Amino acid sequence: MKRRLEDARILMYSHDTFGLGHLRRCRTIAHSLVGDYRGLNVLIISGATIAGAFDYRARVDFVTVPSVIKLKDGEYTSMAGHVDLQDTLKMRQAIIRQTAENFQPDIFIVDKEPLGLKGEVEETLQYLKARGTTLVLGMRDVMDAPHLLEAEWKKSNMLQKIDQFYDTVWVYGPPDFYDPLIGLDVPSGVRRKMDFVGFLQRSVPQGTKSEHVPDEDYILVTTGGGGDGADLVRDVVNAYEQDQSLQHKTLIVLGPYMPARERTELVERSNKIACLEVIEFDNRMEELIDGAKAVVAMGGYNTYCEILSFDKPALIIPRTRPREEQLIRAQRASELGLIDMLLPEESADPMLLSAALKRLTHRAPPSQSGEENMRLEGLVHISRIVGDWLDDRESYPPLSIVAE
């Protein structure tokens, strides 16, 4: 059963300066909503250079803005080296505003960055708020270490801006896992708007199958976008080189943003080890994770949701700088018995990592730590909330039930 809407519109913003996490999260929510509501259209504004490499369901589309890259030191630069960063930001801001004016959304969902990259969404928020659009800020379960987040947000008076613009704040995790604003002096208005919807469950998409799924049991090693994933892959390759008894089939996904020099080095070394297979990218990561015996990852939000959704034993080796988001998530998940964890300095020891990889194939899946720790109801809750909002629109007739 689906509920029918008449030309309801949701606009989503995904700044995408490093990796694929923001776009993949927006796409997951969009696909879930159009699956639940006929007549609903979703448009995603994305800064990802490979936004077009993914498949989109009917009534989900995307608009790209000029790409900006976040460097390892936390600074930004234009993807087009000959274009000044400020000029790129002006173009992005203009495209975002023009898209909002043309699309006229009922709901605007902003992923993670309350005012967008360098404040590029603030003007659009002002415009949409004045015309009565429902404004939603979506937060990961973990944003960053409190002292880092506070230092970043204080410069822009961010918490007050959230209170000023947004009607609600969705936290994409359960309240007993982690509070993304812990340690900050949060205005009472923002606290009242926070809704912990739960983790976003993933499923294997319908359609053509991935050609990269091995025919035998395999460990999957994934770095997400790959821009900062070379150390993880290098550690895995080192472990296989140093311990000849490590023979389990392993599929390594480098990620599309891994620098070319590091990619070439790791491919050359991996090709000398029979049980290692390396690919650059697959737009059906859900299928690769679903088919895996176990997963080794850095523990970004999307990969963590996929580990829970497909109930896979996992070893998380988190990034610890410039953000501590992955570290905090991995520590909390390890405390709950959901995953195993190694710090990067531990992973750099080939024999220590080899031992962890051998244990991983015999590890119990996350569900055995207790179903109460999974909490994968985020998409269901979001769908219910959106349906209630769209029901209340005065300019549209009530929702009706129609058969599939």
matplotlib code that plots the C-alpha trace (Angstrom):
import matplotlib.pyplot as plt

x = [0.0, 1.1, -0.4, -1.0, 0.0, -0.6, 2.7, 4.3, 8.0, 11.0, 14.3, 17.4, 20.9, 24.1, 27.3, 29.6, 33.1, 34.8, 33.6, 30.1, 28.4, 26.1, 24.8, 24.3, 22.3, 20.1, 19.6, 18.5, 15.9, 14.7, 14.2, 12.4, 10.0, 9.1, 8.5, 6.0, 4.2, 3.0, 3.1, 6.0, 9.0, 12.5, 15.3, 18.8, 21.3, 24.8, 28.4, 29.6, 31.5, 30.1, 26.5, 25.5, 27.2, 24.4, 21.0, 18.0, 14.4, 11.6, 10.7, 14.2, 16.6, 19.6, 21.2, 25.0, 26.8, 30.5, 32.6, 34.7, 37.2, 37.9, 41.6, 43.1, 43.9, 40.2, 40.6, 38.7, 39.7, 37.8, 37.8, 38.6, 42.1, 41.8, 38.7, 39.0, 37.3, 35.2, 34.0, 33.0, 31.1, 29.2, 28.2, 27.1, 25.1, 23.3, 22.5, 21.0, 18.8, 17.7, 16.9, 14.8, 12.9, 12.1, 11.3, 9.2, 9.5, 7.1, 10.0, 13.7, 16.1, 19.7, 22.2, 24.6, 25.8, 23.2, 24.1, 25.7, 29.3, 30.7, 27.1, 26.0, 22.5, 21.6, 20.1, 18.0, 16.8, 15.7, 13.8, 12.1, 11.2, 9.4, 7.3, 6.3, 8.5, 9.1, 12.8, 14.6, 18.2, 19.4, 22.3, 24.4, 24.3, 27.8, 28.9, 32.3, 34.1, 32.3, 35.4, 35.9, 32.3, 32.0, 35.0, 33.7, 30.2, 30.9, 32.4, 29.1, 26.8, 25.5, 23.2, 21.3, 21.0, 19.6, 17.0, 16.2, 15.7, 14.8, 11.4, 12.9, 16.2, 16.3, 19.1, 19.8, 20.3, 18.6, 18.9, 20.7, 23.5, 24.9, 23.9, 25.5, 25.3, 26.6, 28.9, 27.5, 25.4, 22.3, 19.4, 16.2, 14.5, 17.0, 16.5, 12.8, 13.2, 15.5, 13.9, 16.0, 14.5, 16.9, 19.5, 18.6, 18.1, 19.6, 18.4, 19.8, 18.4, 16.4, 17.7, 20.9, 23.3, 26.8, 29.5, 32.0, 30.5, 32.9, 31.6, 33.2, 33.0, 34.9, 35.8, 34.9, 37.3, 35.7, 37.0, 33.8, 34.8, 38.5, 39.9, 41.4, 41.3, 44.8, 46.2, 43.5, 44.0, 47.8, 47.5, 45.4, 47.9, 50.8, 49.1, 48.6, 52.2, 53.6, 51.4, 51.4, 48.8, 46.2, 44.4, 40.8, 39.4, 39.2, 37.6, 39.0, 37.0, 39.4, 36.8, 36.5, 38.3, 41.5, 44.5, 45.9, 49.4, 48.2, 45.7, 48.4, 50.7, 48.0, 46.7, 50.2, 50.9, 47.6, 47.9, 50.8, 48.6, 46.3, 43.5, 43.2, 40.9, 40.8, 38.2, 37.9, 34.2, 30.8, 27.5, 25.8, 27.8, 24.8, 25.0, 28.7, 28.2, 25.1, 27.2, 30.2, 31.2, 32.5, 33.4, 36.5, 35.8, 36.6, 33.1, 31.5, 27.8, 26.5, 28.8, 27.9, 24.2, 24.9, 26.8, 23.8, 21.2, 22.8, 24.0, 27.6, 30.6, 32.8, 36.2, 36.2, 39.5, 38.3, 39.8, 40.8, 41.5, 40.6, 37.3, 36.7, 33.3, 34.3, 36.3, 33.4, 31.0, 33.4, 34.1, 30.4, 29.5, 32.4, 31.2, 27.8, 29.5, 28.3, 31.7, 35.4, 37.7, 41.4, 42.9, 45.0, 48.2, 47.2, 46.1, 49.6, 51.0, 50.7, 50.6, 48.1, 45.8, 46.3, 45.1, 42.1, 41.2, 41.4, 39.1, 36.7, 35.4, 34.3, 32.8, 29.1, 26.9, 25.8, 22.3, 23.6, 24.6, 20.9, 18.2, 17.7, 21.1, 20.2, 17.4, 17.0, 13.7, 14.9, 13.3, 10.0, 9.8, 10.8, 8.1, 5.5, 6.6, 6.6, 3.2, 1.8, 3.2, 1.9, -1.5, -1.7, -1.0, -4.0, -3.5, -3.7, -6.5, -6.1, -4.0, -5.9, -5.0, -4.4, -3.4, 0.0]
y = [0.0, 3.6, 6.9, 9.3, 12.9, 15.6, 17.1, 17.3, 18.4, 17.9, 19.6, 18.2, 19.7, 17.7, 19.8, 16.8, 18.2, 15.0, 11.5, 10.2, 10.0, 13.0, 12.2, 8.5, 9.5, 11.9, 9.4, 6.7, 9.0, 10.1, 6.6, 5.6, 8.5, 8.1, 4.4, 5.3, 8.2, 8.4, 11.9, 12.9, 14.3, 14.8, 16.9, 16.6, 19.4, 17.8, 18.9, 15.3, 15.0, 11.5, 12.1, 10.8, 7.4, 6.3, 5.0, 7.0, 5.8, 7.5, 10.9, 11.4, 13.6, 15.7, 19.0, 19.4, 22.5, 23.2, 20.8, 21.9, 19.6, 19.5, 18.9, 16.8, 19.9, 20.9, 23.7, 23.8, 24.3, 24.4, 21.2, 23.3, 24.5, 27.5, 28.8, 30.9, 29.3, 32.4, 32.5, 28.8, 29.5, 32.4, 30.1, 27.4, 29.9, 31.2, 27.8, 26.7, 29.8, 29.5, 25.8, 26.6, 29.4, 27.2, 24.0, 25.6, 22.7, 22.0, 20.6, 21.5, 19.0, 20.1, 17.4, 18.1, 21.6, 23.9, 26.9, 24.9, 25.1, 28.5, 29.7, 29.1, 28.0, 30.8, 33.0, 30.1, 29.3, 32.9, 32.8, 29.4, 30.2, 33.4, 31.4, 28.8, 25.9, 23.3, 23.4, 20.3, 19.9, 16.3, 15.4, 12.3, 10.3, 11.7, 15.1, 15.4, 15.7, 18.4, 20.7, 20.5, 21.1, 24.0, 25.7, 25.3, 26.4, 29.3, 31.4, 31.4, 31.5, 28.2, 27.0, 30.3, 30.1, 26.6, 27.8, 30.8, 28.9, 25.3, 23.8, 20.5, 18.7, 15.0, 13.0, 9.9, 7.7, 6.6, 8.8, 6.1, 5.6, 9.1, 12.8, 14.7, 18.0, 16.6, 19.0, 22.1, 24.9, 24.1, 26.6, 25.1, 25.9, 23.6, 20.8, 20.9, 20.6, 17.5, 14.3, 11.1, 9.1, 6.1, 4.7, 4.6, 1.0, -0.1, -2.8, -4.3, -2.2, -3.9, -4.2, -5.3, -7.2, -6.0, -7.8, -7.5, -9.9, -12.9, -16.4, -17.5, -16.3, -13.0, -10.2, -6.8, -3.9, -0.5, 3.1, 4.9, 7.7, 6.8, 10.2, 9.4, 5.6, 4.7, 4.1, 1.5, -0.4, -0.2, -1.7, -4.6, -5.2, -5.1, -7.7, -10.1, -9.6, -10.2, -13.2, -15.9, -17.9, -15.1, -16.7, -15.6, -14.1, -10.3, -7.7, -4.2, -1.2, 1.8, 4.5, 6.9, 9.8, 7.9, 9.9, 8.3, 7.7, 5.8, 3.9, 2.7, 1.6, -0.4, -2.0, -3.1, -4.6, -6.3, -7.9, -9.9, -11.5, -14.2, -13.9, -10.1, -8.5, -4.7, -2.5, 1.2, 1.8, 0.1, 2.0, -0.9, -1.1, -2.5, -5.6, -6.0, -5.7, -8.0, -10.7, -10.4, -12.8, -9.8, -6.1, -4.0, -0.3, 3.2, 3.4, 6.3, 6.7, 5.0, 2.0, 1.6, 1.6, -1.0, -3.2, -3.1, -3.5, -6.6, -7.9, -8.3, -9.0, -5.9, -4.5, -0.7, 1.2, 4.8, 8.0, 10.1, 13.5, 16.1, 14.9, 12.4, 11.4, 7.9, 7.3, 8.2, 6.1, 3.1, 3.4, 3.5, 0.6, -1.4, -0.7, -2.1, -5.2, -4.5, -4.4, -4.9, -1.9, -1.1, 2.3, 3.4, 3.0, -0.6, -1.4, -0.3, -3.4, -6.1, -9.1, -7.4, -6.6, -10.1, -11.6, -9.3, -10.3, -14.0, -13.5, -11.5, -14.4, -16.2, -13.1, -13.1, -10.6, -7.4, -8.7, -11.1, -8.2, -7.4, -6.2, -3.1, -1.9, -2.0, 0.6, 0.8, 2.6, 5.9, 5.7, 4.5, 7.4, 9.9, 8.7, 9.0, 12.5, 13.6, 12.1, 14.0, 17.2, 16.8, 15.8, 19.2, 21.3, 23.5, 23.8, 20.1, 17.5, 14.8, 11.8, 8.7, 5.1, 3.4, -0.1, -0.9]
z = [0.0, -0.8, 0.1, -2.8, -2.8, -5.4, -6.5, -3.0, -3.2, -1.0, -1.7, 0.0, 0.3, 0.5, 0.5, -0.3, 0.1, 1.2, 0.5, -0.4, 3.0, 2.7, -0.8, 0.1, 3.2, 1.3, -1.5, 1.1, 2.6, -0.8, -2.1, 1.1, 0.8, -2.9, -2.2, 0.5, -1.2, -4.8, -6.2, -4.0, -5.9, -4.3, -5.7, -4.2, -4.5, -4.3, -4.6, -5.3, -8.5, -9.1, -8.1, -11.5, -10.9, -8.7, -9.7, -8.6, -8.3, -10.3, -8.9, -7.3, -9.2, -8.4, -9.3, -9.0, -7.8, -8.5, -6.4, -3.5, -1.8, 1.9, 2.5, 5.2, 7.3, 7.3, 4.7, 1.4, -2.2, -5.5, -7.5, -10.6, -9.7, -12.0, -10.3, -7.1, -4.1, -3.4, -7.0, -6.7, -3.5, -5.1, -8.0, -5.5, -3.5, -6.6, -7.9, -4.5, -4.3, -7.9, -7.5, -4.4, -6.2, -9.2, -7.4, -4.6, -2.1, 0.7, 2.8, 2.7, 4.4, 5.0, 5.7, 8.6, 7.8, 9.2, 7.0, 4.3, 3.2, 4.3, 4.9, 1.3, 2.3, 4.8, 2.1, 0.8, 4.3, 4.8, 1.5, 2.1, 5.7, 4.5, 2.1, 4.7, 3.7, 6.5, 7.3, 8.6, 9.7, 9.6, 12.0, 12.1, 15.4, 16.0, 14.7, 16.3, 19.6, 21.7, 21.9, 18.1, 17.3, 19.7, 18.3, 14.8, 15.5, 17.9, 15.1, 13.2, 16.2, 14.8, 17.6, 17.6, 13.8, 14.0, 16.5, 14.3, 11.0, 11.5, 12.4, 13.5, 13.9, 13.0, 14.6, 12.6, 15.6, 18.8, 21.9, 24.0, 21.4, 21.4, 21.7, 18.8, 20.8, 24.1, 25.9, 24.1, 25.6, 23.6, 23.6, 25.0, 21.6, 19.8, 22.4, 21.9, 18.2, 18.3, 17.3, 17.5, 14.7, 14.8, 12.4, 8.7, 7.6, 4.3, 1.9, -1.3, -4.3, -6.9, -10.5, -12.0, -9.8, -9.0, -11.1, -8.2, -5.7, -5.4, -5.8, -2.5, 1.1, 1.4, 3.8, 2.5, 3.1, 2.4, 2.8, 1.8, -0.6, -0.2, 0.1, 3.5, 3.2, 1.9, 5.4, 6.2, 2.9, 3.3, 6.8, 5.4, 2.6, 5.0, 7.2, 4.2, 3.2, 6.6, 7.6, 4.9, 6.9, 6.2, 3.3, 3.5, 0.3, 0.7, -1.6, -1.2, -2.4, -2.6, -3.1, -6.1, -4.2, -3.3, -4.7, -7.9, -6.6, -3.5, -5.6, -8.0, -5.2, -3.4, -6.6, -7.5, -4.1, -3.8, -7.3, -5.9, -3.2, -4.6, -2.1, -2.5, -5.1, -5.5, -7.2, -7.2, -6.8, -6.9, -6.8, -5.1, -1.9, -0.1, -2.2, -1.5, 2.3, 2.2, 0.5, 2.8, 5.6, 7.5, 7.0, 7.7, 7.5, 8.9, 10.4, 8.7, 9.3, 6.1, 6.4, 10.1, 9.2, 6.5, 9.0, 11.3, 8.6, 7.1, 10.5, 9.6, 11.9, 11.6, 12.5, 12.6, 12.3, 12.6, 11.3, 14.2, 12.5, 11.6, 13.0, 15.8, 14.6, 13.5, 16.6, 18.9, 17.0, 17.0, 20.7, 21.5, 19.2, 20.7, 24.2, 23.2, 21.8, 18.3, 16.5, 17.1, 17.0, 16.5, 16.7, 13.6, 15.5, 16.4, 12.9, 11.7, 13.4, 10.7, 13.1, 15.4, 12.5, 11.1, 14.4, 14.4, 10.8, 11.7, 14.7, 12.6, 10.5, 13.7, 15.4, 16.3, 14.3, 15.9, 16.6, 19.1, 21.3, 21.7, 19.3, 21.5, 20.3, 16.6, 16.4, 12.6, 12.5, 11.1, 7.7, 9.1, 11.5, 8.9, 6.5, 9.2, 10.1, 6.5, 5.9, 8.9, 7.7, 4.1, 5.5, 7.2, 4.0, 3.5, -0.2, -0.9, -0.4, 2.3, 1.5, 0.2, 0.3, -3.0, -3.9, -5.3]

ax = plt.figure().add_subplot(projection="3d")
ax.plot(x, y, z, "-o")
ax.set_aspect("equal")
plt.show()
